[in-house]
Amino acid sequence: MPTALIADDEPNLSAELASRLTQFWPDLEIVALPRDGIDTLAQLNEKRPDFAFLDIRMPGIDGLRVAQLAPDVRVVFVTAYDAHAVEAFETAAIDYLLKPVTDERLLRCVARLQQGGGARHRVEEAGIGVPQETAPIRWLTVGVRETTKLVSIDDVLFFQATDKYTEAVTRDHRHLIRTPLKELLPRLDSGRFAQVHRGVIVAYPAIDRIERDLLGRLRIHLLGHEAVLPVSRAYAGQFKQM
């Protein structure tokens, strides 16, 4: 049975998260609900859970430091602050959940944990290497004025080439990234994304329907988004069975 620890200095929040996690993942056993960083480290060493859901701002030792010192455990940060996202992923965290966490976002996190996504801490010490260039990317780094923001690849509906940049389009935003489309494609999960046009890559789960216009051209209509994407003749064959 998989086990998890939830660390948060607000007991009501950790209890609520525990309840939702066990609802979405009935086999998951919550083994501890520590309220500060020192107790969290002690519980991690004693209970050795498979997963640790850590708040970042905790008394004693913050969640980032706990993740660095923790024994072999898969870490998910749950926090109200997005300013630490880059540093969090430098600790090999699997996911970064912003409070308040929606059911949809928590379900995606649970699915990732169940599928074994992410790398365990100190994987180098075990002699296991995961080449960064071959592993599908899970997060995009985008610039927002003077700050850097991380966008989950699961939130991207499609990528579209512009004159100098690439747009990563989510349900509510269009993010500019500097990686050209042709360099981005090999780094995406081919089971989730497909190139449908010289300047467009679409996420399969975002597709609502594919229609043919009066001139015989295929057009992709998205779920809950107004964009209609072209399918060029060179890529039309992959949708013949759809």
SULHU-V702887 format. One line per field, one symbol per residue. ss: DSSP state (~ for helix, > for strand, _ for the rest). A space follows every 50 residues. Layout:
# SULHU-V702887
ss->???
This chain:
# SULHU-V702887
ss->__>>>>>___~~~~~~~~~~~~~~____>>>>____~~~~~~~~~~~___ >>>>________~~~~~~~____>>>>>>_____~~~~~~____>>>>__ __~~~~~~~~~~~~________~~~~____________>>>>>>__>>>> >>~~~__>>>>____>>>>____>>>>___~~~~~_______>>>>>__> >>>~~~>>>>>>_____>>>>>_____>>>>_~~~~~~~___
